[in-house]
Amino acid sequence: MSDISIISLSNPVLQSYIVHSIILALKLLSVSTLTTLTRQYLKVFSNAEDAKFFKGNVKFDDPIVERTRRAHLNDLENIPAFWIIAAFYVTTNPTALLAVMLFRVYTVCRIVHTLVYALFSCPQPIRAFAYAIPYLIKWYMGLQVVLYYITSI
């Protein structure tokens, strides 16, 4: 595949990257909404004006709200790194089967991570695996990018 065809929208690796990036962006938005809905349902807010408007209380340590918020923060710490690393990984012309599998597994694991963190408290090591697998995928892709471009310097 030529350099220009790597960034072609007909490239299945790029197509997969786009689809999984959008799924992850929508997931990120969904967890933000979940945090808001949890606050409203429990009537627990972080700002006095919200508490007054929704007839609730200001509270910074509600365990349910904090668990949902931490799941959202975890996404904010991990998904943007995926977008950057995976975008550069696409430029290395990886095998389509491997790249698509990595993107799929990453996306599914991040969804599972949120489900077992924010919605269904599951015993470890489920959440640990749902975190570690995507973490290792990012490291793999990142190292592949570095090796690819170091050898072409």
N, C-alpha and C positions, 0 to 999 in steps of 0.2 A: 504494500500500500504506500503510495507516495505521501510526502509530507502534507500536501494540500488535501488529500482525500481523508486524512485522519480527522480533520475538522469539518468534513462534509456531513450534512444531516442524513445522508444515506448510510453512514458508518454505524453499524449496530452497537458498537461500544459507546459512541456519543449519544445515540438514541436512548440507550439504557441509562446512561449517566443523567440525561435530562429527565427521564421519567422518574427515576429514584430520587433525584434532587427535589423535584416538585412534590413527590409523596412526602419526603422528609420536611419540606417547608410547610406543607399543609398540616403535618403532624405537629410541628412546632407551634403553629397557630392554634391548633386544637387544644394543646396542653395549656396554652395561655388562657384560652376560653374556659377550660376545665377549672383552672385556678379561680377565675372570676366567678364562675357558677358555684363553686364550692364555698367561696366567701359569702355569696348572696344566700345560699341555702342555709348556711350556719349562722348568718348574720354577724360575721366576724370580719372586720375591716382594718386596714392599716392607716387609714386617714379619717380624721374626725368628721370632715364634711360628708364622706361616704357613709359613715356610721349614722350620722344624723339623717341624711336623705333616705337611707334604706331602713331606718329604725333598728339599728344594730349596735354593736359595741366595738370599740377600738381594742384590738388584742393582737399582740405580735407573736404569741407562742401557742396558738391553737395547733394541736398535733396533726389534725387532718389537713388543715390548710397548709401547714409547713411541709408536710410530706408531698403534697401536690406541687407546691412551689419549688421544692428541691428537685423534683422530677423535671420540672420546666428548666431550672437552672442547669441541670445535668445535660439536657438537650442543648442549651445555649453554649455550653462548654465543649460539646462534642460534634454537633452537626456542622457548624461552620468549618471546622478543621477538615471534615470529610469533603465538603464542597471544594475546598482548595486543593487538597491532596488528590482527590479523585479526578478533578479537572486536569491537573498536570499528568496524572497517570494515563488518562486518555491520550495524551500527546506522545506517549511512549510506544504507541501501536501494539498494545497487549493483545493476546489471544482473546477473541470475542467471547468464547465459552467461559474462560477464567474471569474476565472482567465483569461480565454480566452476572456470574455467580457471586463474585465478591460484592457487587452492588446490591444484589438481592438479599444476600445473607446479612449484610450490614443493615439494610432497611428493616428487614423482619426482626432482627435482634433489637434494634432501637425501639420498635413498636412494642415488642415483648417487654423490654426494659421498663417502658412507661406503664404498661398494663400491670406488671407485678410490683412496681414502685408506687404508683399513684392510685390505682384502682383496686387491686387485689393483693393484699399483703401476703406474699408467699415466703415459705422458708428458704433460707440460703441452701444451696448455692445457685438457685435459679436466677436471681437478679445479678449475681456475680458473673455468671456465664453470659447473660444477656448484655452485660457491660464489657466483659473481657474480649469476647469474640470480635465485636466491632473495633475495639481498641487495637487488637492485633492486626485486623484488616488494614486499618489506617497506617500502622507501622510498616506492614508488608508493602503496601502501595507506595508509601513515602520512600522507603529504601529502594524500591524498583526505579522510581523517578531519579533519585540521586545517582544510582549506578548507571542508568541509561545515559544521563547527561554528563557524568564524569568521564565515561568512556568515549564520548563524542567530542570532548574538548581537545 
